[in-house]
């Protein structure tokens, strides 16, 4: 029989994520609009229609899709829920601090966001420095090293990201003399 205990991780009395302790392993669980609403309420904030739209949009993205604030704004303009760019920036930053979204710097100076996937869907990124093509990959040893390092220093691991910057095969061919 596997016993699972639910708990929340707090940083300076703020809730930063909902987690399960499952067979001795910490596992992040996916956010629902009601979980986000409860967490926002606890911090004295409201669940606005814009926040719910942003969360739902990221949850419905195809795997491997990363959005910038501008991408999200354009996507929402095409639908029924346009949101201003400044509102999007504020909410992306908030949801990243809460651990709902991962803020990624996949290309120089280009922040992109994705839903913070619970284990075992945690992944890392291989990024071409010339064309910005990004490949997602999984590697449990990266997460294990991050968890061990955090634990050794008395930290509670919330996220562990590895971004490998390289030159993709296509770009290598274009820079080599023929």
Long-range contacts (C-beta under 8 A, 24 or more apart in sequence): 9-156, 9-158, 14-43, 15-39, 15-42, 15-43, 15-98, 16-97, 16-98, 16-99, 16-158, 17-98, 17-99, 17-100, 17-158, 25-119, 26-147, 26-157, 27-118, 27-119, 28-99, 28-116, 28-118, 28-119, 29-118, 30-59, 30-115, 30-117, 30-118, 31-55, 31-100, 36-98, 36-100, 39-98, 49-81, 50-81, 50-83, 50-87, 50-91, 51-91, 51-94, 51-95, 53-81, 53-83, 54-83, 54-88, 54-91, 54-92, 54-95, 55-95, 55-100, 58-101, 58-113, 58-114, 58-115, 59-115, 61-114, 61-115, 63-136, 64-134, 64-136, 65-114, 66-104, 66-106, 66-112, 66-113, 66-114, 66-134, 67-112, 67-113, 67-114, 68-110, 68-111, 68-112, 68-113, 69-111, 69-113, 71-112, 72-113, 99-158, 99-159, 102-159, 102-161, 104-161, 104-163, 105-163, 106-132, 106-134, 106-163, 107-132, 116-159, 119-143, 122-160, 124-161, 124-162, 124-163, 124-164, 125-161, 125-162, 125-163, 125-164, 126-164, 126-166, 127-163, 127-164, 127-165, 127-166, 128-166, 128-167, 128-168, 128-171, 129-165, 129-166, 129-167, 130-167, 130-168, 130-171, 130-175, 131-168, 131-170, 131-171, 133-168, 133-170
